[in-house]
Amino acid sequence: FGRPVRELYLAANWLKFPRAAPAPGMAAARPGHVFVLEQHVRDDVWLVYDANSGGRQTMLHERSVRGYAIVNPRA
């Protein structure tokens, strides 16, 4: 977004964005966690940008999107 958006600090608020198909740049959200899809790996596994993957760490790692709502944060 180019700036901090305080309303989006709460992961559940990402669920207000329109639903989308999994694709690079889309976000996977559920109450309590959000990450951005970077690259499809296989099946439901994506390389994701995870800004809060625990211990205040930011990382790229493979993660399943099963159980997450895929949303379009640009809509």
C-alpha positions in Angstrom: 0.0 0.0 0.0 3.0 2.2 0.2 2.2 3.2 3.8 1.1 1.6 7.1 -2.6 0.9 7.2 -3.5 0.4 10.8 -6.8 -1.3 10.1 -4.9 -4.1 8.4 -2.8 -4.8 11.5 -5.6 -7.1 12.5 -5.5 -10.2 10.3 -9.3 -10.7 10.3 -9.7 -7.3 8.6 -8.1 -8.8 5.4 -11.2 -11.0 5.0 -13.1 -7.8 4.0 -11.3 -7.8 0.6 -13.0 -9.5 -2.3 -12.3 -13.2 -2.8 -9.9 -14.2 -5.6 -8.3 -17.2 -7.1 -4.7 -18.0 -5.9 -2.2 -16.0 -7.9 1.0 -14.1 -7.3 0.2 -10.9 -5.4 -3.0 -12.2 -3.8 -3.1 -12.6 0.0 -4.1 -15.7 2.0 -6.0 -14.7 5.1 -7.8 -16.2 8.1 -8.4 -14.7 11.6 -5.0 -14.5 13.2 -2.7 -14.7 10.1 -2.1 -13.3 6.7 0.6 -13.9 4.0 1.2 -12.8 0.4 1.4 -15.4 -2.4 4.6 -15.0 -4.4 5.0 -18.2 -6.5 3.1 -21.4 -7.0 5.1 -24.5 -6.0 2.7 -27.5 -6.3 -0.8 -28.4 -5.5 -2.0 -26.0 -2.7 1.6 -25.1 -1.7 2.9 -21.6 -2.5 6.1 -19.7 -1.8 4.8 -16.9 0.4 6.0 -13.6 1.9 5.2 -14.0 5.6 5.6 -10.7 7.4 4.9 -12.2 10.8 5.9 -15.9 10.7 6.5 -16.0 14.5 9.1 -14.4 16.7 8.7 -11.1 14.8 10.4 -12.7 11.8 9.7 -11.9 8.2 10.5 -14.7 5.7 9.9 -16.3 2.4 8.9 -19.9 2.8 6.6 -22.6 1.4 3.2 -22.8 2.9 -0.1 -24.5 2.1 -3.1 -22.2 1.4 -5.5 -24.9 2.5 -8.0 -23.4 5.0 -7.2 -19.8 4.0 -9.4 -17.4 2.1 -7.6 -16.0 -0.9 -8.3 -12.2 -1.2 -7.4 -9.5 -3.6 -5.8 -6.6 -1.6 -5.7 -4.4 -4.7 -9.5 -4.4 -5.3 
